Amino acid sequence: MRVREASLLIILSLALSACGRQGSSERAPGSSPATGAAPALNGQPQPSADARDKAPDSGRPLTLTRLNEDGSETVEEVPGDSGMHNTLLAAVASTVAAASSTASAAAVPASTAWQAGVNYTQLVPAQPTSVPAGQVEVLEFFWYSCPHCYALDPLVQSWVKTKPSYISFARVPVLWNEAHRSIARLFYTLQSMGKLNQFHDAIFKEIQENGNPLIGNDPNNAAQAERVQLAFIKKLGISEADFTKTYHSFDVENDLQRADELVQRYRVSAVPTFVVNGKYIADVPSASMPSTTTAFPDRLISLINDLAAQEHKH
């Protein structure tokens, strides 16, 4: 692997952990991950030892908490999301897709023994999905203002283009507070108008690169957020009347309600977080443990593919 790509992945390993709700260690749903036998992947039995990384809110020091086998916790701090940190994330985001194929070949073992409770959390009981029979649902819980989601997105978009046809993928914006809800309303408005795929990147760039949070200066003022978002979509050439009508439509309200239910059902406390077929929760740090000390996003994609393939067989 070339030195430049290796450097980018090292930067990404520090930055691409999670945007946390409040540094919570919640997991879901049900009381705990399964303690019984989990599906064997790559021919290997899956132990139940738990180890996941968590990160607090952006702007505070990034804290990586590891739950050790003896029940003790190891806590490490790395620099938080400063302006320079976000600039680096933006640079990484623009090159992850190009570097991913090389990184995969060099960093991800050809045969990976995924471990339940280490690389992913198995949900007990499994949750219902909303995809047709024969399809495997993969959900990405994300937030447009999360720099880690932004850095990972090029790799996710590349994967969506090449994923197996039996995987049904959908993004779900988190709704932890009014600011999140305002951005989620923008997401579902554009989705309902059939314009989300066209302007998904534009939203990320407006927030992450142009410094416009798209909610105004009062995160609790929904009317102000709507005005700011209306000014933004007009620059994209979207009809103001159509946007406003859809923004307050019954369909968008239903989408927001369903997203809120999903966030609560899976107790999502950090993003980006992925849920496979209502049974497994995974993220970049957990997928990278314990065989590497660096978080390789490609391992997350490999893990999602393997879990989905396991579900497709059943």
DRENGU-156188 format. One record per residue (C-alpha): chain; x, y, z. Coordinates in pm, whole numbers, always signed. Example, Ala and Ser with C-alpha at 12.3 -4.5 7.8 and 13.67 -1.06 7.14 Angstrom:
2
 ch      x      y      z
  A  +1230   -450   +780
  A  +1367   -106   +714
END
This chain:
314
 ch      x      y      z
  A     +0     +0     +0
  A   +137   +341    -90
  A   +259   +569   +190
  A     -1   +839   +113
  A   -290   +593   +141
  A   -146   +447   +461
  A   -127   +797   +610
  A   -489   +866   +518
  A   -604   +548   +685
  A   -412   +632  +1002
  A   -587   +972  +1013
  A   -916   +799   +956
  A   -849   +554  +1239
  A   -837   +844  +1485
  A  -1131  +1036  +1343
  A  -1373   +774  +1224
  A  -1505   +636  +1552
  A  -1847   +787  +1612
  A  -2045  +1101  +1678
  A  -2194  +1019  +2014
  A  -2528  +1120  +2156
  A  -2378  +1174  +2502
  A  -2098   +921  +2508
  A  -2363   +669  +2610
  A  -2285   +299  +2629
  A  -2642   +195  +2554
  A  -2696    -96  +2323
  A  -3015   -252  +2203
  A  -3273   -380  +2186
  A  -3358   -626  +2461
  A  -3143   -653  +2769
  A  -2806   -760  +2625
  A  -2625   -930  +2338
  A  -2688  -1299  +2304
  A  -2493  -1520  +2538
  A  -2572  -1839  +2351
  A  -2423  -1964  +2028
  A  -2411  -1710  +1746
  A  -2399  -1791  +1375
  A  -2060  -1914  +1262
  A  -1901  -1693   +998
  A  -1620  -1815   +775
  A  -1649  -2149   +947
  A  -1553  -2010  +1287
  A  -1762  -2026  +1610
  A  -1855  -1686  +1750
  A  -1770  -1615  +2117
  A  -1987  -1379  +2321
  A  -1718  -1152  +2474
  A  -1816   -788  +2437
  A  -1589   -505  +2318
  A  -1704   -187  +2149
  A  -1568   +165  +2113
  A  -1771   +473  +2192
  A  -1709   +842  +2127
  A  -1865  +1149  +2289
  A  -2017  +1450  +2116
  A  -1818  +1638  +1853
  A  -1615  +1925  +1993
  A  -1506  +1737  +2305
  A  -1200  +1508  +2337
  A  -1252  +1180  +2154
  A  -1269   +907  +2417
  A  -1231   +545  +2317
  A  -1367   +311  +2584
  A  -1285    -55  +2556
  A  -1455   -319  +2769
  A  -1194   -579  +2861
  A  -1257   -948  +2905
  A  -1224   -920  +3283
  A  -1494   -654  +3294
  A  -1258   -360  +3344
  A  -1254    -60  +3110
  A   -961    +97  +2930
  A  -1015   +461  +2835
  A   -797   +651  +2586
  A   -827  +1011  +2471
  A   -728  +1154  +2135
  A   -777  +1514  +2014
  A  -1137  +1621  +1950
  A  -1295  +1778  +1642
  A  -1101  +2102  +1597
  A  -1112  +2300  +1274
  A   -796  +2127  +1154
  A   -944  +1790  +1248
  A  -1252  +1857  +1036
  A  -1033  +1971   +748
  A   -844  +1644   +763
  A  -1172  +1454   +770
  A  -1286  +1637   +456
  A   -959  +1550   +284
  A   -994  +1186   +385
  A  -1354  +1178   +262
  A  -1245  +1285    -84
  A   -989  +1007   -115
  A  -1132   +711    +79
  A  -1319   +575   -220
  A  -1008   +581   -437
  A   -788   +424   -172
  A  -1033   +161    -48
  A   -951   -112   -299
  A   -579    -94   -219
  A   -644    -75   +155
  A   -873   -378   +139
  A   -614   -593    -29
  A   -338   -493   +211
  A   -518   -449   +542
  A   -810   -693   +548
  A   -725  -1061   +582
  A   -864  -1285   +311
  A  -1038  -1489   +581
  A  -1171  -1303   +884
  A  -1318  -1481  +1186
  A  -1580  -1230  +1298
  A  -1663  -1252  +1667
  A  -2005  -1178  +1814
  A  -1973   -929  +2099
  A  -1640   -808  +1960
  A  -1687   -719  +1594
  A  -2065   -687  +1614
  A  -2348   -703  +1866
  A  -2613   -970  +1820
  A  -2962   -846  +1907
  A  -3189  -1060  +2123
  A  -3467  -1067  +2030
  A  -3418   -989  +1663
  A  -3626   -697  +1539
  A  -3874   -700  +1247
  A  -3760   -554   +916
  A  -3954   -385   +637
  A  -3809   -551   +327
  A  -3960   -815    +97
  A  -3897  -1185   +149
  A  -3554  -1287    +22
  A  -3406   -942    +91
  A  -3165   -857   +374
  A  -3213   -514   +529
  A  -2909   -299   +607
  A  -2970    +34   +782
  A  -2716   +311   +832
  A  -2797   +548  +1118
  A  -2623   +876  +1044
  A  -2626  +1254  +1085
  A  -2525  +1506   +818
  A  -2338  +1715  +1078
  A  -2128  +1418  +1190
  A  -1778  +1444  +1036
  A  -1728  +1069  +1080
  A  -2041   +996   +873
  A  -1909  +1237   +609
  A  -1569  +1067   +598
  A  -1726   +722   +565
  A  -1990   +818   +307
  A  -1776   +782    -10
  A  -1699   +424    +86
  A  -2066   +355   +162
  A  -2171   +501   -173
  A  -1913   +288   -352
  A  -2041    -21   -170
  A  -2405    +57   -257
  A  -2314    +42   -626
  A  -2156   -304   -596
  A  -2342   -470   -304
  A  -2525   -799   -363
  A  -2873   -753   -509
  A  -3034   -922   -208
  A  -2921   -639    +24
  A  -3178   -364    +69
  A  -2995    -56   +199
  A  -3144   +255   +359
  A  -3010   +551   +553
  A  -3188   +659   +870
  A  -3113  +1005  +1014
  A  -3105  +1022  +1393
  A  -3354  +1241  +1580
  A  -3195  +1297  +1920
  A  -3304  +1662  +1949
  A  -3470  +1943  +1752
  A  -3156  +2017  +1551
  A  -3134  +1654  +1441
  A  -3507  +1651  +1365
  A  -3476  +1959  +1140
  A  -3202  +1799   +933
  A  -3397  +1470   +923
  A  -3700  +1661   +791
  A  -3484  +1799   +509
  A  -3362  +1446   +434
  A  -3713  +1299   +413
  A  -3852  +1596   +221
  A  -3596  +1548    -56
  A  -3648  +1172    -43
  A  -4024  +1215    -82
  A  -3962  +1448   -378
  A  -3736  +1189   -542
  A  -3438  +1424   -523
  A  -3239  +1283   -231
  A  -2988  +1084   -436
  A  -2925  +1391   -649
  A  -2856  +1625   -355
  A  -2732  +1392    -78
  A  -2371  +1499   -141
  A  -2471  +1865   -159
  A  -2618  +1853   +193
  A  -2304  +1695   +335
  A  -2081  +1950   +163
  A  -2293  +2248   +266
  A  -2260  +2146   +630
  A  -1913  +1993   +641
  A  -1724  +2214   +393
  A  -1921  +2538   +376
  A  -1987  +2556   +749
  A  -2363  +2606   +710
  A  -2542  +2378   +964
  A  -2872  +2431   +778
  A  -3059  +2498  +1104
  A  -2984  +2868  +1163
  A  -2834  +2999  +1485
  A  -3103  +2856  +1715
  A  -3113  +2475  +1703
  A  -3453  +2470  +1876
  A  -3621  +2706  +1627
  A  -3785  +2484  +1366
  A  -3925  +2779  +1170
  A  -3580  +2933  +1140
  A  -3437  +2599  +1024
  A  -3704  +2579   +755
  A  -3615  +2926   +625
  A  -3244  +2840   +612
  A  -3313  +2511   +433
  A  -3549  +2681   +189
  A  -3276  +2928    +92
  A  -3039  +2633    +43
  A  -3270  +2427   -179
  A  -3353  +2729   -393
  A  -2983  +2751   -480
  A  -3011  +2389   -598
  A  -3293  +2481   -836
  A  -3572  +2310   -640
  A  -3919  +2463   -651
  A  -3996  +2657   -332
  A  -4367  +2573   -353
  A  -4306  +2200   -402
  A  -4050  +2189   -125
  A  -4271  +2372   +125
  A  -4572  +2153    +44
  A  -4371  +1833    +90
  A  -4186  +1963   +398
  A  -4509  +1959   +599
  A  -4669  +1661   +427
  A  -4823  +1357   +593
  A  -4566  +1129   +426
  A  -4272  +1321   +574
  A  -4432  +1319   +919
  A  -4473   +942   +891
  A  -4111   +902   +783
  A  -3992  +1107  +1081
  A  -4203   +901  +1318
  A  -4068   +575  +1177
  A  -3708   +700  +1198
  A  -3763   +800  +1559
  A  -3903   +455  +1635
  A  -3603   +286  +1472
  A  -3353   +501  +1662
  A  -3528   +411  +1988
  A  -3575    +45  +1897
  A  -3205     -1  +1836
  A  -3106   +250  +2107
  A  -2869   +420  +1867
  A  -2637   +637  +2077
  A  -2357   +700  +1824
  A  -2326   +741  +1450
  A  -2243   +604  +1202
  A  -2402   +277  +1317
  A  -2518     -8  +1093
  A  -2791   -265  +1162
  A  -2805   -583   +955
  A  -3145   -750   +914
  A  -3266   -642  +1257
  A  -3019   -882  +1418
  A  -2671   -731  +1423
  A  -2523   -390  +1511
  A  -2179   -289  +1382
  A  -1958    +17  +1340
  A  -1605    +95  +1222
  A  -1426    +51  +1559
  A  -1596   -277  +1647
  A  -1541   -423  +1300
  A  -1169   -343  +1333
  A  -1123   -523  +1665
  A   -933   -715  +1787
  A   -694   -815  +1509
  A   -593   -460  +1421
  A   -504   -152  +1622
  A   -612    +72  +1334
  A   -975   +122  +1235
  A  -1008    +16   +873
  A  -1351   +113   +732
  A  -1316   -160   +469
  A  -1347   -418   +745
  A  -1690   -277   +831
  A  -1804   -325   +471
  A  -1667   -680   +471
  A  -1844   -752   +799
  A  -2176   -617   +668
  A  -2143   -828   +354
  A  -2063  -1143   +554
  A  -2350  -1094   +799
  A  -2589  -1023   +514
  A  -2473  -1333   +325
  A  -2527  -1540   +641
  A  -2881  -1405   +670
  A  -2951  -1462   +300
  A  -2875  -1832   +339
  A  -3150  -1876   +596
END
